[in-house]
Amino acid sequence: MYNILGEFCSLLISVVFFFFIINSYYLRERRNFLFLLCDLSVIFMCLTDILSCYVIAEFPRYSIGVSTFVSTVFFLFLCTMPFLFCLYFYASISSVHKFSGLFHGLIIGLYAIFLFIVIGNLWTGWLFSFVPGVGYVRGFLKYSTFAITGLMMLCVEVSVFYHRRSLSRRMIVVFFAYPIISAFISSIQIVNQYWLLTGCSGTVVMILMYLAIQSDQIEIDYKSGLRTESHLARTMRRNPKNCVLTVISVDNLGVLQDAIGSTDLDKSIYDLVRTFRMNIRGSLFRFGNKFFVVSPVGSSEKVGEQIKKSFSESVVEDDKKIRRFHFEYIAASVRFPEDVSSYDEAVEILKGLTEKARGNNTSCVVHCNDAFINEFRRKKKIIRILEEQLVPESTQYQVFFQPIVSIEKNRFVYAEALSRLIGTELGDISPAEFIPIAESNGLIERLGRVNFEKVCEFISKNRDVVKAVSVNFSVYQMVNPGIKDFVFSTIEKYGIKPENIIMEITESILIDDFELVRSRMEEFVKAGIIFYLDDFGTGFSNFANVIRLPFYTIKIDRSFVLMMERDEEMLKLVKNLISTFKDSNLKILVEGVENQKQDELVKDAGVDYIQGFLYSRPLPMDTYLKLLRQQKEAGRIVLSPDSTKFE
């Protein structure tokens, strides 16, 4: 009467899934537990469907009561299966057990209607009945099961649409494919009632869920048995709570792996986690070499003591060589919501705390305090200011100019362009503060571009007195494939000449990309741009590399000036160094000259150019132009008003 092959295959697949699930999933979470219930509902639905077909085929061998009971149980599981699927779908969508009251109410309402029809069928025959001499007879509500299941799926689709921005593409495809596949399989059964495919519909959906949703949200670290940081992040973002969040960074895992091997290291990590569980009160998570601890609200110092105790009890032993190793760690704690208001902010602060601690200690626990919070929030504001102000038309990001004196001509000939942030919501921000922030947040290249464009515009508007300006170019700019096009297109845009530009690069550029930098320098030099080597003596380049590159001038760092002033031997060394460079036809510029004695020392050493507060501090555009025009009129050097030359 019916073909049960599809139901039988679905039953076998569902049973295999059941044993796999209970052995591989962490079932305390509602979402994963619901997935197990979905599988069980498919198992019992297939089993009762097969039994129901058997009693229908064997009627009247079995009494009407027995036949009605078996078929009623089948319908009970038939309505329970889509109900559980809907709950699981929504649990996956809304992530952390956070059910929508409206959704929950609709699904329960539809399920209640379904149950009412099934139970009411015992007296009414709405769905089916067994008639003596006839057998199984379908009722007038025989298709209501398909209709109610369809309404449940519609609720899921609405929820998917509502949460679409927080779902991966793979999950969205599965959610929208679910009703299409179910409708297709159901239509086959409606058209040809010989084939029983209800179990197939449930099994196909379950397989889709397993392959797409469960694999998309696997959150167990198999080596330690802990949940991953992605689960923690998802939980804290959806449902922030009062707690102490601690990150423990184990820094010597690579060393230990080399020493004892990955197998023994995995065992040691497992033992470490077991020690954590005994000593630390709270939930544990793992991501790479980091462990996260979410502790109840209380003293973060107490958590720190528990962590120290755990590591003091955890020792890695290498039996082959009878050696003992300790885990080296940095732990940092922050409090919700006392210190931070979001998980992402907490992670940034914890990262900053561990990096700061790593520079001073190897194994320690640090705690977030008001000073660090203020520093962190100031840094965030500076990043926002940079993002807003790093545009050519900005009035807060300005270029100041520090004049450079030619000893031979006794006048200012060039100037170095220096970045400044003026009049921001935080006041004037020192370049010593905002430039490292720009470097660490991917803004330094943008800063360099805006700085160069402002310089080119300045030269273009003041050709009568401005002959050339030196501009600092970072490592990121010099290794960028588009640097050549940018420089020449900007020069052309403002109608200036390559001879108006001096490019300053530091020694650090020469370490890893020497040949690349040399080829690019040669292209610029052929066009007329000249190069300064900035801050010579602070990096790692050697004399041989320097003279192989087309530099015009070497800038001696201020640290050499201070050493010349204090030490006679250093004075001789610097003089010899300057003489060697000059023998290679290189000009010498000394920066950081601030008093008369330093001025005399560097002049006696034979330098060509001097830059320093003795002659002028960095000046705004207008002040620098005024200085140049006064010099032009006087025909000789005119010192900046803030100069200490005559003190």
LOLODREN-134592 format. One line per field, with one value per residue (C-alpha): residue number from 1; x, y, z. Coordinates in nm, 3 decimals, m for minus. Layout:
BEGIN
resi: [NUM  ...] .
x: [X  ...] .
y: [Y  ...] .
z: [Z  ...] .
END
This chain:
BEGIN
resi: [1  2  3  4  5  6  7  8  9  10  11  12  13  14  15  16  17  18  19  20  21  22  23  24  25  26  27  28  29  30  31  32  33  34  35  36  37  38  39  40  41  42  43  44  45  46  47  48  49  50  51  52  53  54  55  56  57  58  59  60  61  62  63  64  65  66  67  68  69  70  71  72  73  74  75  76  77  78  79  80  81  82  83  84  85  86  87  88  89  90  91  92  93  94  95  96  97  98  99  100  101  102  103  104  105  106  107  108  109  110  111  112  113  114  115  116  117  118  119  120  121  122  123  124  125  126  127  128  129  130  131  132  133  134  135  136  137  138  139  140  141  142  143  144  145  146  147  148  149  150  151  152  153  154  155  156  157  158  159  160  161  162  163  164  165  166  167  168  169  170  171  172  173  174  175  176  177  178  179  180  181  182  183  184  185  186  187  188  189  190  191  192  193  194  195  196  197  198  199  200  201  202  203  204  205  206  207  208  209  210  211  212  213  214  215  216  217  218  219  220  221  222  223  224  225  226  227  228  229  230  231  232  233  234  235  236  237  238  239  240  241  242  243  244  245  246  247  248  249  250  251  252  253  254  255  256  257  258  259  260  261  262  263  264  265  266  267  268  269  270  271  272  273  274  275  276  277  278  279  280  281  282  283  284  285  286  287  288  289  290  291  292  293  294  295  296  297  298  299  300  301  302  303  304  305  306  307  308  309  310  311  312  313  314  315  316  317  318  319  320  321  322  323  324  325  326  327  328  329  330  331  332  333  334  335  336  337  338  339  340  341  342  343  344  345  346  347  348  349  350  351  352  353  354  355  356  357  358  359  360  361  362  363  364  365  366  367  368  369  370  371  372  373  374  375  376  377  378  379  380  381  382  383  384  385  386  387  388  389  390  391  392  393  394  395  396  397  398  399  400  401  402  403  404  405  406  407  408  409  410  411  412  413  414  415  416  417  418  419  420  421  422  423  424  425  426  427  428  429  430  431  432  433  434  435  436  437  438  439  440  441  442  443  444  445  446  447  448  449  450  451  452  453  454  455  456  457  458  459  460  461  462  463  464  465  466  467  468  469  470  471  472  473  474  475  476  477  478  479  480  481  482  483  484  485  486  487  488  489  490  491  492  493  494  495  496  497  498  499  500  501  502  503  504  505  506  507  508  509  510  511  512  513  514  515  516  517  518  519  520  521  522  523  524  525  526  527  528  529  530  531  532  533  534  535  536  537  538  539  540  541  542  543  544  545  546  547  548  549  550  551  552  553  554  555  556  557  558  559  560  561  562  563  564  565  566  567  568  569  570  571  572  573  574  575  576  577  578  579  580  581  582  583  584  585  586  587  588  589  590  591  592  593  594  595  596  597  598  599  600  601  602  603  604  605  606  607  608  609  610  611  612  613  614  615  616  617  618  619  620  621  622  623  624  625  626  627  628  629  630  631  632  633  634  635  636  637  638  639  640  641  642  643  644  645  646  647] .
x: [0.000  0.288  0.659  0.852  1.206  1.261  1.142  1.361  1.673  1.590  1.560  1.906  2.068  1.903  2.021  2.379  2.349  2.225  2.530  2.764  2.600  2.605  2.975  3.094  2.884  2.876  2.507  2.472  2.403  2.037  2.110  2.309  2.062  1.778  1.973  1.983  1.607  1.551  1.736  1.536  1.210  1.310  1.400  1.067  0.867  1.024  0.981  0.613  0.546  0.678  0.469  0.164  0.203  0.234  m0.089  m0.273  m0.156  m0.247  m0.592  m0.818  m0.555  m0.506  m0.801  m0.923  m0.799  m0.445  m0.431  m0.567  m0.318  m0.012  m0.116  m0.196  0.154  0.296  0.103  0.219  0.583  0.497  0.386  0.669  0.942  0.883  0.824  1.169  1.329  1.184  1.314  1.656  1.663  1.573  1.824  2.092  1.978  1.949  2.265  2.258  1.930  1.762  1.419  1.188  0.862  0.659  0.834  0.811  0.442  0.362  0.546  0.386  0.046  0.083  0.211  m0.089  m0.327  m0.147  m0.176  m0.543  m0.618  m0.422  m0.576  m0.920  m0.896  m0.954  m1.320  m1.371  m1.173  m1.048  m0.718  m0.795  m1.009  m1.032  m1.362  m1.458  m1.447  m1.276  m0.961  m0.770  m0.975  m0.831  m1.025  m1.110  m0.816  m0.569  m0.356  m0.364  m0.033  0.134  m0.034  0.070  0.425  0.435  0.327  0.603  0.857  0.723  0.798  1.155  1.193  1.074  1.328  1.604  1.519  1.515  1.857  2.012  2.298  2.431  2.422  2.682  2.590  2.599  2.340  2.111  2.119  2.027  1.741  1.588  1.648  1.471  1.108  1.179  1.316  1.039  0.769  0.918  0.930  0.580  0.437  0.570  0.390  0.066  0.067  0.169  0.062  0.234  0.570  0.617  0.871  0.791  1.098  1.311  1.203  1.315  1.641  1.740  1.681  1.880  2.173  2.164  2.167  2.459  2.671  2.599  2.488  2.671  2.995  2.958  2.936  3.176  3.311  3.507  3.887  3.952  4.297  4.180  3.807  3.728  3.493  3.661  3.685  3.426  3.162  3.268  3.256  2.912  2.780  2.926  2.812  2.456  2.422  2.685  2.693  2.867  3.192  3.570  3.713  4.071  4.298  4.596  4.858  5.100  5.407  5.644  5.428  5.651  5.964  5.798  5.680  6.035  6.163  5.913  5.709  5.350  5.199  5.345  5.265  4.898  4.889  5.050  4.792  4.517  4.675  4.703  4.331  4.250  4.454  4.268  3.937  4.047  4.182  3.997  3.636  3.467  3.413  3.715  3.765  4.063  4.186  4.535  4.786  4.533  4.288  3.991  3.834  3.492  3.464  3.177  3.188  3.444  3.807  4.016  4.319  4.169  4.147  4.512  4.611  4.418  4.601  4.942  4.858  4.752  5.079  5.289  5.129  5.169  5.508  5.594  5.831  6.060  6.126  6.383  6.630  6.484  6.411  6.130  5.975  5.741  5.475  5.560  5.247  5.101  4.753  4.540  4.198  3.922  3.583  3.238  3.074  3.297  3.586  3.437  3.096  3.151  3.335  3.531  3.654  3.753  3.959  4.140  4.223  4.339  4.560  4.714  4.769  4.943  5.166  5.265  5.335  5.530  5.790  5.874  5.805  5.781  5.523  5.290  4.930  4.824  4.495  4.319  4.317  4.175  4.502  4.514  4.145  4.201  4.507  4.314  4.020  4.254  4.419  4.080  3.998  4.331  4.262  3.922  4.077  4.339  4.076  3.875  4.160  4.400  4.272  4.452  4.195  4.217  4.294  4.374  4.633  4.902  5.256  5.519  5.861  6.193  6.455  6.791  7.101  7.372  7.712  7.862  7.586  7.506  7.135  6.831  6.819  6.574  6.325  6.198  5.821  5.690  5.339  5.130  4.780  4.658  4.340  4.169  3.913  4.214  4.409  4.743  4.867  5.239  5.376  5.560  5.214  5.007  5.267  5.321  4.942  4.913  5.182  5.016  4.669  4.748  4.724  5.089  5.081  4.771  4.941  5.245  5.032  4.844  5.169  5.330  5.030  5.022  5.395  5.355  5.069  5.277  5.572  5.342  5.197  5.533  5.781  5.945  6.108  6.062  6.320  6.292  6.137  6.243  5.959  5.979  5.872  5.790  5.879  5.516  5.528  5.861  5.764  5.422  5.416  5.221  5.472  5.628  5.296  5.172  5.480  5.504  5.129  5.117  5.417  5.246  4.912  5.064  5.292  5.620  5.951  6.107  6.404  6.171  6.138  6.384  6.282  6.398  6.410  6.535  6.786  6.512  6.395  6.731  6.727  6.479  6.413  6.754  6.743  6.382  6.454  6.769  6.588  6.313  6.560  6.746  6.422  6.345  6.702  6.697  6.387  6.563  6.455  6.732  6.751  6.848  6.928  6.748  6.869  7.194  7.335  7.004  6.945  7.137  7.261  7.634  7.860  7.895  7.520  7.482  7.739  7.583  7.263  7.216  7.197  7.279  7.295  7.343  7.156  7.352  7.121  7.110  7.246  7.587  7.582  7.527  7.807  8.043  7.971  8.048  8.326  8.652  8.691  8.340  8.418  8.715  8.505  8.229  8.485  8.634  8.288  8.198  8.530  8.470  8.124  8.255  8.528  8.241  8.094  7.811  7.686  7.645  7.353  7.350  7.016  6.941  7.188  7.054  7.340  7.649  7.896  7.723  7.714  8.089  8.164  7.968  8.102  8.455  8.376  8.308  7.931  7.752  7.408  7.267  6.913  6.812  6.643  6.952  6.848  6.475  6.202  5.945  5.734  5.380  5.358  5.299  5.581  5.824  5.734  5.783  6.127  6.229  6.109  6.300  6.610  6.564  6.539  6.837  7.053  7.170  7.037  6.763  6.708  6.367  6.225  6.231  6.598  6.842  7.138  7.215  7.131] .
y: [0.000  0.241  0.247  0.292  0.272  0.647  0.639  0.339  0.510  0.829  0.629  0.476  0.811  0.978  0.703  0.744  1.119  1.062  0.862  1.106  1.407  1.277  1.193  1.515  1.810  2.012  1.970  2.207  2.494  2.511  2.541  2.216  2.039  2.144  1.999  1.665  1.686  1.758  1.439  1.240  1.376  1.258  0.913  0.866  1.020  0.777  0.483  0.556  0.629  0.284  0.124  0.320  0.199  m0.156  m0.146  0.024  m0.247  m0.525  m0.387  m0.549  m0.783  m0.522  m0.364  m0.012  0.105  m0.020  0.114  0.454  0.475  0.400  0.651  0.916  0.879  0.924  1.250  1.371  1.330  1.472  1.801  1.801  1.771  2.109  2.276  2.169  2.259  2.610  2.651  2.531  2.762  3.059  2.962  2.959  3.295  3.481  3.313  3.316  3.155  3.491  3.404  3.667  3.671  3.721  3.439  3.207  3.284  3.222  2.891  2.767  2.882  2.691  2.387  2.404  2.415  2.117  1.923  2.017  1.880  1.558  1.489  1.603  1.355  1.074  1.183  1.376  1.193  1.529  1.377  1.006  0.723  0.345  0.218  m0.151  m0.321  m0.020  0.050  0.376  0.680  1.033  1.319  1.661  1.823  1.576  1.857  2.076  1.926  2.068  2.406  2.445  2.331  2.592  2.866  2.761  2.784  3.129  3.244  3.120  3.305  3.631  3.586  3.517  3.837  4.033  3.899  3.882  4.122  3.908  3.579  3.429  3.380  3.003  3.013  3.244  3.006  2.711  2.898  3.001  2.660  2.479  2.566  2.519  2.168  2.075  2.207  2.013  1.684  1.740  1.812  1.477  1.299  1.492  1.409  1.046  0.912  0.578  0.730  0.818  1.103  1.282  1.141  1.225  1.588  1.601  1.417  1.637  1.950  1.802  1.722  2.077  2.211  1.992  2.075  2.447  2.574  2.345  2.359  2.737  2.762  2.500  2.662  2.393  2.385  2.013  2.021  2.174  2.096  2.465  2.687  2.921  3.299  3.334  3.191  3.433  3.726  3.630  3.591  3.915  4.119  3.989  3.972  4.178  4.114  4.226  4.033  4.042  3.955  3.828  3.729  3.500  3.500  3.206  3.333  3.037  2.770  2.774  2.718  2.436  2.268  2.268  2.131  1.854  1.806  1.887  1.571  1.633  2.002  1.926  1.706  1.984  2.236  1.994  1.961  2.340  2.376  2.120  2.325  2.639  2.466  2.373  2.716  2.977  3.059  3.138  3.025  2.938  2.996  2.944  3.110  3.017  3.085  3.292  3.185  3.399  3.386  3.532  3.559  3.679  4.041  4.078  4.163  4.136  4.107  3.784  3.647  3.740  3.541  3.240  3.263  3.285  2.982  2.785  2.854  2.780  2.434  2.374  2.243  2.086  1.793  1.645  1.293  1.215  1.475  1.521  1.890  2.102  2.395  2.662  2.841  3.207  3.418  3.767  3.807  4.122  4.192  4.444  4.486  4.504  4.753  4.945  4.995  4.925  4.915  4.668  4.344  4.490  4.776  4.529  4.321  4.632  4.735  4.384  4.375  4.708  4.597  4.273  4.448  4.707  4.441  4.225  4.497  4.480  4.127  3.768  3.630  3.871  3.978  4.337  4.510  4.786  5.119  5.465  5.595  5.323  5.367  5.741  5.671  5.419  5.655  5.940  5.717  5.630  6.000  6.070  5.792  5.946  6.293  6.161  5.983  6.305  6.552  6.370  6.553  6.828  7.094  7.029  7.326  7.112  6.899  7.148  7.145  7.343  7.423  7.410  7.611  7.461  7.685  7.662  7.728  7.831  8.080  8.181  8.177  7.953  7.751  7.472  7.367  7.036  6.983  6.858  6.732  6.905  6.860  7.201  7.312  6.973  6.880  6.755  7.073  7.064  6.704  6.638  6.449  6.228  6.107  6.101  5.971  5.636  5.604  5.667  5.403  5.137  5.197  5.200  5.578  5.670  5.637  5.853  6.108  6.109  6.166  6.459  6.605  6.586  6.741  7.032  7.089  7.091  7.339  7.560  7.562  7.636  7.945  8.084  8.018  8.357  8.262  7.886  7.693  7.345  7.161  6.828  6.582  6.265  5.946  5.639  5.277  5.212  5.486  5.383  5.018  5.105  5.023  5.342  5.581  5.697  5.780  5.958  6.178  6.284  6.332  6.556  6.758  6.800  6.888  7.190  7.289  7.269  7.107  6.786  7.003  7.167  6.837  6.674  6.326  6.220  5.851  5.678  5.398  5.146  5.150  5.010  4.699  4.468  4.635  4.767  4.678  4.791  5.124  5.177  5.126  5.367  5.627  5.615  5.680  5.983  6.118  6.097  6.319  6.580  6.495  6.477  6.252  6.302  6.009  6.102  6.028  5.857  5.668  5.556  5.256  4.956  5.052  5.047  5.289  5.063  5.053  5.427  5.523  5.277  5.481  5.816  6.035  6.404  6.473  6.270  6.400  6.329  6.257  6.490  6.211  6.253  6.625  6.553  6.295  6.540  6.794  6.552  6.329  6.423  6.075  6.088  6.430  6.282  5.986  6.212  6.434  6.127  6.004  6.343  6.354  6.005  6.100  6.423  6.227  6.038  6.370  6.367  6.677  6.668  6.815  6.807  6.836  6.924  7.211  7.413  7.618  7.813  7.543  7.277  7.521  7.578  7.206  7.100  7.386  7.292  6.931  7.052  7.012  7.180  7.243  7.296  7.251  7.324  7.545  7.768  7.904  7.836  7.614  7.465  7.753  7.781  7.857  8.231  8.280  8.082  8.285  8.609  8.489  8.403  8.738  8.927  8.727  8.803  9.176  9.178  8.961  8.753  8.514  8.655  8.447  8.334  8.542  8.236  8.165  8.134  8.240  8.560  8.453] .
z: [0.000  0.084  m0.003  0.323  0.179  0.221  0.584  0.661  0.517  0.705  1.027  0.983  0.902  1.202  1.438  1.312  1.366  1.720  1.830  1.659  1.824  2.181  2.148  1.986  2.101  2.416  2.498  2.791  2.553  2.451  2.080  2.066  2.293  2.060  1.768  1.953  2.013  1.643  1.558  1.814  1.674  1.326  1.464  1.642  1.358  1.106  1.342  1.416  1.047  0.957  1.236  1.128  0.769  0.897  1.102  0.813  0.574  0.820  0.912  1.038  1.186  1.458  1.633  1.554  1.894  1.840  1.484  1.591  1.881  1.660  1.391  1.654  1.805  1.454  1.411  1.751  1.644  1.302  1.460  1.717  1.454  1.277  1.615  1.738  1.406  1.432  1.787  1.679  1.378  1.592  1.862  1.590  1.456  1.783  1.915  2.293  2.404  2.352  2.216  2.078  2.272  1.954  1.767  2.064  2.104  1.737  1.726  2.048  1.923  1.596  1.783  2.019  1.720  1.571  1.898  1.929  1.582  1.647  1.988  1.874  1.589  1.838  1.857  1.532  1.263  1.128  1.015  0.979  1.102  1.074  0.936  0.970  0.633  0.475  0.674  0.687  0.576  0.549  0.710  0.565  0.755  0.608  0.461  0.772  0.884  0.573  0.623  0.988  0.911  0.633  0.875  1.118  0.839  0.747  1.102  1.058  0.727  0.884  1.165  0.911  0.729  1.055  1.163  0.814  0.891  1.175  0.981  0.753  0.389  0.434  0.714  0.516  0.220  0.445  0.610  0.280  0.120  0.405  0.309  m0.061  m0.009  0.235  0.000  m0.291  m0.098  0.043  m0.304  m0.427  m0.143  m0.204  m0.575  m0.528  m0.189  m0.253  m0.152  0.215  0.229  0.557  0.728  0.425  0.457  0.820  0.753  0.459  0.669  0.957  0.728  0.594  0.948  1.044  0.739  0.738  1.079  1.318  1.119  1.099  1.476  1.609  1.920  2.102  2.113  2.076  2.243  2.569  2.562  2.625  2.434  2.189  2.214  1.936  2.169  2.442  2.200  2.075  2.428  2.563  2.265  2.286  2.659  2.848  3.221  3.536  3.555  3.557  3.216  3.223  2.935  3.000  2.726  2.740  2.557  2.545  2.380  2.071  2.279  2.472  2.152  2.017  2.347  2.427  2.107  2.019  2.173  2.519  2.490  2.418  2.728  2.930  2.810  2.908  3.255  3.277  3.198  3.466  3.714  3.604  3.672  4.024  4.117  3.914  3.978  3.647  3.289  3.075  2.702  2.470  2.152  2.028  2.304  2.500  2.769  2.867  3.211  3.289  3.666  3.886  3.996  4.270  4.318  4.003  4.233  4.370  4.017  3.972  4.279  4.149  3.817  3.984  4.194  3.885  3.704  4.011  4.019  3.644  3.538  3.204  3.241  2.976  3.103  2.835  2.959  3.309  3.256  3.396  3.212  3.337  3.139  3.084  3.092  3.102  3.251  3.241  3.390  3.324  3.494  3.335  3.339  3.578  3.338  2.994  2.832  2.546  2.478  2.185  2.401  2.672  2.426  2.303  2.658  2.751  2.442  2.536  2.896  2.796  2.542  2.799  3.062  2.816  2.779  3.151  3.274  3.158  3.404  3.577  3.633  3.559  3.631  3.448  3.630  3.568  3.424  3.160  3.078  3.028  2.814  2.606  2.550  2.462  2.205  2.055  2.029  1.859  1.607  1.533  1.501  1.259  1.051  1.028  0.981  0.749  0.441  0.245  0.338  0.715  0.941  1.245  1.070  0.971  0.838  1.029  0.882  1.064  0.870  0.775  0.772  0.506  0.669  0.337  0.249  0.609  0.539  0.551  0.230  0.299  0.566  0.697  0.688  1.024  1.106  1.373  1.516  1.632  1.807  1.834  2.098  2.300  2.233  2.054  2.024  2.010  1.707  1.956  2.057  1.739  1.491  1.674  1.698  1.324  1.259  1.475  1.329  0.957  0.916  0.865  0.486  0.468  0.693  0.465  0.156  0.308  0.440  0.095  m0.077  0.169  0.112  m0.266  m0.240  m0.009  m0.250  m0.543  m0.373  m0.257  m0.535  m0.489  m0.158  m0.112  m0.312  m0.160  0.134  0.280  0.340  0.549  0.372  0.582  0.517  0.414  0.152  0.003  m0.045  m0.186  m0.560  m0.626  m0.462  m0.789  m0.955  m0.643  m0.605  m0.969  m1.014  m0.704  m0.825  m1.162  m0.999  m0.822  m1.108  m0.917  m1.012  m0.875  m0.767  m0.512  m0.322  m0.085  0.024  0.372  0.454  0.768  0.806  0.892  0.528  0.419  0.637  0.460  0.125  0.024  m0.347  m0.386  m0.216  m0.422  m0.754  m0.654  m0.528  m0.859  m1.049  m0.833  m0.856  m1.237  m1.230  m1.012  m0.656  m0.398  m0.091  0.272  0.500  0.822  1.178  1.079  1.377  1.529  1.300  1.173  0.826  0.763  0.581  0.275  0.219  0.266  0.001  m0.247  m0.245  m0.425  m0.115  m0.139  0.235  0.554  0.861  1.178  1.471  1.773  1.996  1.825  1.904  2.274  2.277  2.100  2.372  2.656  2.524  2.348  2.201  2.057  1.912  1.725  1.609  1.471  1.296  1.128  1.030  0.878  0.693  0.551  0.424  0.270  0.092  m0.073  m0.196  0.058  0.237  0.614  0.808  1.187  1.367  1.726  1.774  2.068  2.214  2.114  2.218  2.007  1.717  1.736  1.769  1.461  1.250  1.352  1.252  0.898  0.859  0.569  0.721  1.071  1.197  1.555  1.809  1.822  1.483  1.478  1.613  1.374  1.244  1.107  0.733  0.771  1.020  0.807  0.498  0.690  0.799  0.442  0.306  0.576  0.489  0.120  0.189  0.425  0.197  0.491  0.756  0.976  1.288  1.407  1.694  1.924  1.848  2.137  1.917  2.101  2.455] .
END
